[in-house]
Amino acid sequence: MAKGPEKDTKNKALHTKLLNRKKTKLQEEKKEKALRLKALVTKMNQKKSSDELDIR
């Protein structure tokens, strides 16, 4: 092996850190979107069931 400092370890560490940050951000956005969608579906189902009761 060659003597001296390792190549690009600082750069690779920074790149990995940034990629991990991006990955976690995307996961959080996906979870938030799923929660909003779930809330919307439950709201629409409640509205639909209340509308059916009003008709009868």
Buried (B, 14 or more C-beta within 10 A) or exposed (E): EEEEEEEEEEEEEEEEEEEEEEEEEEEEEEEEEEEEEEEEEEEEEEEEEEEEEEEE
